[in-house]
Amino acid sequence: MEFNEVIKKRTATRKFKDVLVNDDIINQILEAGRLAPTAKNQQPQLIYVIKSKDGLAKIDSASPCRYNAPVVLLICSDKNIAWHKDDYSTYEMDASIVATHLMLEATNLGVDSVWVEMMDKNIIKQAFNLSPSVEPICLLPIGYASDDYMGNPMHNKRKDLSETVKYL
């Protein structure tokens, strides 16, 4: 798919079929995340592929936003690995760039997704026994949109460039 098509087609899917995503496709999506740029190339991201019944139940206990997706990518960042200076760290930014690459590659491969920040991070940390330096950044439920999913009515509503871009 051409890049312009990918960025136009990508949408937040909030109702998934109960159809597992093939491991080869998941690995292609993960490879796109591996190639994402991070500050000073520190690569602090940690991505957990959750598809077991137990793992998905843990996700459901921390967030109401799995939308029946058969796979959830839990994108985290290790604060000890991320580049930082004085009072600033790139851990969240780096993981967000990685998550964006994952989401766009999923779209490119015909896999639907939704970026979810709405989660109880303390439940996630405890449920998945994350190290104290590892911070959950977002969930990326992935799968195939349900046949009766109507889509997001706000998907194509965008501000005009003149409202969001200033030339100086």
N, C-alpha and C positions, 0 to 999 in steps of 0.2 A: 504494500500500500504506500502511496506517496505520502511524504510527511504532512503536507497540507491537508490531505484527507484524514490522516490520523488525528491531528489536532482538532479538526472540525467534528469528527465522528465520536471522539472520546466523550463519554457522559457518565454521570453518577447513576449506576444501576442499583435500584432498591428492591428488587425481587428477582431471585435466582431460581433456576431449575435445579433439581436434585441430580445433577450430572457432574461427575468428577472431571477435573481438568487433567489431561494426559501429562505424565511426569516429564516427557520430552518438552512439552510446551511450557510447563512450569520452569524447567531449567533454562529455556531460552529467555523467559521473562527475568529470571534471576541473573542471567548473564548481562542483561541490559542494566540492571542495578549495579552490578560489579564494575561496569565501565563508567558509571557516573562520576563526575568530578567532585572532589572534596577538598577542603582547604588544606594546603600544603601536602596533598595526597595522603593524608593520615588514614583515610578509610575507616572511620570509627563505627560504621554501620554494622549491625547484627540483624539478620533477617531470619525469623523463625517461620517455617512452613508448617501450618497447622491444618491437618486434615483428619486426624483421628477423632473418634466420637468423644473421647475424654477431653482432648484439646479444644474441640469446638464447644463443648459444655463449659469449659473454663472461660472461653471468650464470651459466651452468652451470659455468664455470671458477672462479667465486667462491662458489657455493652449491650444495648438493645438493637444494635445496628449491624448485625451480621446478615440480615435479610435472606436467611436460608442458604447463603453461599457455601459450597462444599469445601472450599479452601479459604483460609485467611492467612495473609502474610502479615506477621507482626513485625513492624519495622522499629528497631531500637537503635540507640547510639550510645557508645561507651564514652562517658565524659572524660575518662582518664586518657583516652587515645586521641580525642578530638583536639584540634589546634586551639590554643587559648592564649590570651594575654590579659594581664591585669584583671579587669572585671568582665571580660567577654570570652565566650566560648562558641565555637561554630558547630557544636554537637547537633543541635536541632536543625540548623540550616543544611548541614551535610546530609543528614538522614532524610530531610524533605526533598532534596535534589535526587537522592537515590529513589525515593518513593515515586517521584514524578517519572523517572526513567522506567520504573517497573510498570506504572499505570499506562504510559504511552506504548510500551512494547506489548502489553497485554492487549490493548486496542488494536495494535498492528497485527496481532496474531488471531484476532477475532474473539478474544476473551474479554468479558465485561468486568468492570470493577467499580468500586466506590471508595473514596478516601474518607476514613472515619477517624476523627479525633475524639469523639464522644465515648470515652471509656474511663473506668475507674483505674487509674494507673497503679494504685496501691494493690488492688486485687490482681491485676496483671503481674506485677512484680512478684507477689507472693505465689500466685498460682503456677507460674513458670519458673520460680526459684531464680529470679534474675539477680545478678551481682549488684551490690549497692551503687556501683558506678554506671550501671546500664539503665538508661532511661527509655521507656516506651514513648515513641513519637506519634505513631499512627497505626491503624489497622487498615489493611487493604484486602477486603473480601473480594475474591475473584471467582468467576464461573461464567455461566451462560444465562442471559436474561430469560426470565420466564416468558412463555409465549403470550401471556396476557398482560405483561408489563407495559404500561402506557407511556413510560418515559417521563422525564422531568420537564414539566411545562416551562420552566425557567431556562432551560438549556441554551436556547438561542437568543435570549435577551441579554444583550451586552451594551454597555455604555459606548457612546461614540468616542473615538480616539481623542477628539478635542477635549473631552472631559477627564481623560486619564493621562494624557501626554502633554508635556510642555517643552517647547524648544526654547533654549536660552542662548 
